[in-house]
Amino acid sequence: MAQSVSFQLKASPNLAFVFDTFNKYQQGITQYNALQLNVEAVGTQWDLYVGTSTQTPGYWDVGQTYASLYGNPSPPSDLLQIRVTNINRTTQTGSAFVPVPDIANPLYLIGGSLNPDATTPCATPGTATNTEESYLTSPSCYKFDVDYKLLPGLGYRAGQYNLRVDFWIVADL
């Protein structure tokens, strides 16, 4: 029996957070339904995790700064927070926003670093479903909405910063 895991990304992979008012710096910006992950797992359990990839691990990449004297030169990557949810609430982070760590120490949304993880079927709401199935037949467990929240506060140099966020899905063999 063939084993495979994959996901489809639905939405643009590029987001922009523009902080052009004092209120946005204080309150942050939330982008709801920024993307959707549609998971398909055939013949195997699976893990889903996320992390940032940057030139200097743990910090945003500097595209361009507009000032050279004021503020820290590069914000930490964990200022970006993520919330990954589906109808059955099957991610390990629940409905809370959590910081996105560096990919070297990823945030597991489904499963964990131990292989294999305990089998958790889709019919168990509130638990991290990791059995074989598809978003086409069980969208309540295998279709994930991703929200991002960024609250930098003050203290960083004005400029353009880039952060790559990687999602990984792997067979839990």
C-alpha positions in Angstrom: 0.0 0.0 0.0 1.4 3.4 -1.0 2.0 5.9 1.7 2.0 9.7 1.1 1.2 12.9 2.8 0.7 16.3 1.2 -1.1 19.6 1.6 -2.4 22.2 -0.8 -1.9 25.8 0.1 -5.0 27.9 -0.8 -4.2 31.7 -0.9 -1.3 33.8 -1.7 1.9 32.7 0.1 3.0 36.4 0.5 1.5 38.7 3.2 2.3 42.3 4.0 1.9 43.9 7.5 2.1 47.6 7.0 2.6 49.6 10.2 1.8 53.1 9.2 -0.1 54.4 12.2 0.8 54.6 15.9 -2.3 52.6 16.7 -1.1 49.7 14.5 2.2 49.6 16.4 0.3 49.5 19.7 -2.6 47.2 18.8 -0.9 45.0 16.2 -2.3 43.7 12.9 -4.2 40.4 12.6 -4.7 38.8 9.2 -7.5 36.3 9.5 -7.8 33.4 7.0 -4.4 34.4 5.6 -4.1 31.0 4.1 -5.7 27.5 4.1 -3.9 24.2 4.3 -5.8 21.2 2.9 -4.2 18.0 4.1 -4.3 14.6 2.4 -2.8 11.5 4.1 -2.8 8.2 2.4 -1.9 5.0 4.2 0.0 6.6 7.1 -0.2 8.8 10.2 1.4 12.2 9.9 2.9 15.2 11.6 2.4 18.9 10.7 4.8 21.6 12.0 5.7 25.2 11.3 8.7 27.4 11.8 10.5 30.4 10.4 13.6 30.3 8.1 15.8 33.3 8.1 19.4 34.3 7.5 20.0 34.8 11.2 18.0 32.2 13.0 15.4 33.8 15.4 15.4 37.2 13.7 13.6 38.8 10.7 15.7 39.4 7.6 16.4 43.1 7.0 15.2 44.2 3.6 15.8 47.9 4.0 16.0 50.2 7.0 14.9 53.9 6.8 16.9 55.0 9.9 20.3 54.1 11.2 20.3 55.4 14.7 17.0 54.6 16.4 15.8 51.2 17.6 17.0 47.6 17.4 18.2 46.6 13.9 16.2 43.4 13.6 13.1 42.2 15.4 12.9 38.7 16.8 11.0 36.3 14.5 8.7 35.1 17.4 6.9 38.5 17.3 4.9 36.8 14.6 2.1 34.7 16.1 0.0 32.1 14.4 -3.3 30.4 15.0 -4.2 27.3 13.0 -7.7 26.0 13.4 -10.3 23.7 11.8 -13.9 22.9 12.5 -13.1 20.0 14.9 -10.4 22.0 16.7 -7.8 19.2 16.0 -4.5 21.2 16.3 -2.4 21.0 19.4 -2.3 24.8 19.8 -6.1 25.0 20.1 -7.6 28.4 19.3 -4.9 30.5 20.8 -2.3 32.6 18.9 1.2 31.3 19.6 4.6 32.6 18.6 6.2 31.1 15.5 9.6 29.7 16.5 12.7 29.1 14.3 12.4 25.9 12.2 15.3 24.4 14.1 12.9 24.0 17.0 9.5 23.9 15.2 6.0 24.3 16.6 4.2 21.0 16.1 0.5 21.5 15.1 -0.2 17.8 14.7 2.0 15.0 16.1 5.4 15.5 17.6 9.0 14.5 17.3 8.4 11.0 18.6 7.6 8.4 15.9 5.1 7.0 15.7 2.7 9.2 17.7 -0.5 7.7 19.3 -3.2 7.3 16.7 -6.0 9.9 17.1 -9.0 9.5 14.7 -10.9 12.4 13.3 -14.0 11.6 15.4 -12.3 12.9 18.5 -12.9 16.7 18.6 -10.4 18.7 20.4 -7.5 16.3 19.8 -4.7 16.4 17.2 -6.0 14.1 14.5 -3.2 12.3 12.7 -4.8 9.4 10.9 -5.0 8.8 7.2 -7.8 10.8 5.5 -8.4 13.7 3.2 -9.7 17.2 3.3 -12.1 16.1 0.5 -13.8 13.5 2.6 -13.3 15.0 6.2 -12.9 18.8 5.8 -13.7 19.3 9.5 -10.4 17.6 10.5 -8.1 18.1 7.5 -8.8 21.6 6.3 -6.9 24.2 8.4 -7.4 28.0 8.4 -4.3 30.0 9.3 -4.4 33.4 11.0 -1.4 35.6 11.6 -0.9 38.3 14.2 2.0 40.7 14.5 2.4 43.1 17.4 5.9 44.6 17.2 5.4 47.5 19.6 7.9 50.3 19.4 11.7 49.9 19.5 12.6 48.6 16.1 14.1 50.6 13.3 11.7 51.7 10.6 12.1 49.7 7.5 11.1 46.6 5.5 11.7 43.2 7.1 11.1 39.8 5.6 10.2 36.5 7.4 9.7 33.1 5.7 7.3 30.8 7.4 7.6 27.1 6.5 4.9 24.5 7.0 6.1 20.9 6.9 4.0 17.7 6.7 5.8 14.4 7.1 4.7 10.8 7.3 4.9 9.5 10.9 6.7 6.3 10.2 
